[in-house]
């Protein structure tokens, strides 16, 4: 049987738009300026959001102390509990937003999972603080549909992380 000489395969051609920039290529001053502005903006957002989260946590502590100190002492009314839980979830939303900004600074990407978690926490807060008797039924159905859509998106996002891609 005849043998054919093995020839190395040529690498696939990549369009210039998809090719990674070569290290020898220098960035334009406009691109450097925009990246600097973007970084400064994100760092500013992180600082401001961290301040808001700290102050909100202190305010939550004061709110809890006030509810406990009001007569009857050491018992919290149901309306006070709903207010505390709503505020607690609001602080958690701030913490999750900080996590999103931290991930953006580290890897320059926004994680879908964190955004979905923030949205789910926000909807849980809405459900907790909303008085069902004062809200139109169509609005309640809309909130329920939104929570269902977020839960489905969160489920599929988690499944995509678990299952490796199967070769076809």
N, C-alpha and C positions, 0 to 999 in steps of 0.2 A: 504494500500500500504506500502510496506517495505521501510524503509529509510536506506540509506547507510551512514555510517559515512564519514564525509568530511575529506579528507586527503589533506594536503597542497601539491601543485605541486612542484616537485623538479625543481630547476633552471636548465636551459639548460647548458650542459657542454660546456666550451669554451676551445679551444685548447691553450696550453701554449704559442704558438707564438702570438696569438691574445689577450691574457690576458694582462691587464695593469700591469706594474711592481708594486710590493708591495712597500710601503714606507720603509719597513725594508730592502729591497734589496739595497745594495750600488752600486754605479757606479764604473766601473773600472777606473784606472788612465788614460788609453788611451782615454776612452770616455770623461772624464772631460777635457783632453787636447784638443781633437778635437772640443768640444763645445766652449772652450775658444778661440781657433784659429778662429773658425767660427764667433763668436761674434766680436772679434777684427777686422777681415776682413770686416765685414759688417759696423761696426762703422767707419773704415777707409774709406770705400767707401762713406758713408754718408758725412763725412767731406770733402773729395775731390770733390764729386759731388756738395755739397753746395757751395764750393769755386768757382767751374766752373760756376754754375748757377748765382752767384752774379757777377762775372767778365763778363760773357756773357751779363747780363742785363745792366751793365755799358757800355759795348761795343755797345750794341743795342742803348742805349741813345745817344752815341757819333755819331753813324751812322745816326740816325735820325737828330741830330743837323747839321751834315755835309750836309745832303741832303737838309735841309731847308735853310741853309746859302748859298749854291751854287746859282749862278745866273740862272734863275730868282729867286730871294729870295722869300721864303715862298711858293714856289710851288715845288712839288716833281715830277720828271720825272717818267714815267711809269716803266722804267728799275729800277730806284731807289726804287719804291714801291714794285716791285717784290722781290728785294733783301731784303728790310726791312721785308716784310711779311714772306719770307723764314727764315730769321734769328729769327723773332718773334716766329715762330713755332718751331724752333730749341731750343729756350729757354723754350718753353712750354713742349717739350719732356723731357728736363732736370728736370723740375718741376714734371712732372708725374713720372719720374724715382725715384725722391726723395720720392714721395708718396708711390711707390712700396717698397722701402727700409724701409720706416717708418712702413708700414703695416707688413713687414717681421719681424722687430724688436719687434713690439707689440705682434703679434700673431703667429710668426714663420711659416707663410704661405705667398705665393705669390698669390695675387688676379688676377684671369683670366681677370676680367673686366678692371683693370688698364693696364695690358699688352696689351689687345686689343685696348684700348684707345691710348696708346703710338704708337702702330703699325699704327692705323688710322691717327694719327697726322703726323707720319713720311711719310706716303704715300701722305697725303695732301700736305706736304711740297715738296715732290718730284714732284708732279703735278704742283705746283706753280712755282718752279724754273726751271723746264725743258722747253727747247725750242722745241715745237712739230716738227718744221721743221728739226731739227738736229737729232732726235731720230728715229730709224727704226720703222716702223708701228707694227711689231711683238712685239717689246718692249712695245709700248703703249698698245697693247692688253693684254700683260702680266700684266702691271700695273693695267689696268682696271679689269682684272680677280682677281688679288690679293685684290684690294679694295672691290670688290663684295664679295669675300670669307670672308674677315674680317668683312664686314657689316653683313653678314648672321650669322657669329659666334657671333658677338656682340648682334644681335637680339635674338638669341637662349639663350645666357647667361642671358639676361635681362628677357626673358620669364621664364626661370628656376627659377629665384629669385622670380617672382611674383606668380606663380602657386604653391600651396601646392601639395604635392604628394597625389594622390587619392589612397585609399586602394583598393586592388583588391579583 
